[in-house]
Amino acid sequence: MGRRGGPEGPGFQGLRGTILGPIQMIASQLNLSDAQKDQIKAIAQSHRDEWQSLADHVGTARRGLRAAITSGTFDEALVRDKSAALGQAEADVAAASARAFGEVFQILTQEQQAKLRSLQAEGQRRRGQEGRQRGRAF
């Protein structure tokens, strides 16, 4: 069976576009074993239907809010209701993300966990600096 590969190793491409996509981006920096890659792919596969359902729910909620906002008739209660529905859908995604991340985190060695935390902190610092730079007039 042919498996596609990339810089992070063979057969690890299936995470792109999923909640675990960011793990794929840093996999090579974590030096994951083939067994760990297979476990992460299995985790992603086990949640695939749930994630698709959540994505559909968020899309529906977003379209509902957009329709309420752009209807041409101001209905604050409707906008608040649609906004709350979107918030709940996004909270469901956040919970699913945290659950899947926790499953992945448990299969990492202590060294890999520390490296992941370091990469996360570095990314947050970088995003914070970029945000401050964008806010400058010149």
C-alpha positions, 0 to 999 in steps of 0.5 A, a space after each residue: 500500500 503506497 503511503 504519501 510522505 512529507 517532511 514529517 515522514 511517510 503517511 502523516 498527511 491525513 491530518 491537514 484540515 483537521 483539528 490536529 492539523 497543527 500537530 502535522 506542521 510541527 511533527 518533524 520538530 518533535 521527532 515522532 516515531 513511526 508508531 507515534 505517527 500511526 497513533 496520531 493518525 488513528 486518533 484523528 480517524 477516530 474523531 473524523 465524523 465528530 469533527 465533520 459534524 462540528 464543522 457543519 454545525 459551525 458553518 450553519 450557525 455562522 450562516 444563520 448569524 450572518 442572515 440575521 445581521 444582514 436581513 435588513 430588519 433589526 431584530 436584536 433578540 434574533 441576532 443574540 440568539 444566532 450569536 449564542 448558537 454560534 458561540 455554543 458551536 465554537 465551544 463544542 469545537 474547542 472542547 473537541 480540540 482539547 480532548 483530541 490534543 489531550 489524547 495526542 499529548 499522552 502519547 508523547 514522551 516527556 521530552 516531546 511534551 516539553 518541546 511541544 510546550 516550547 514551540 507553543 510558547 514561541 508561536 504565541 510570542 511570535 503571534 503577539 509580536 506580529 499583532 503589535 506590529 500590525 497595529 502600528 501606523 508606521 
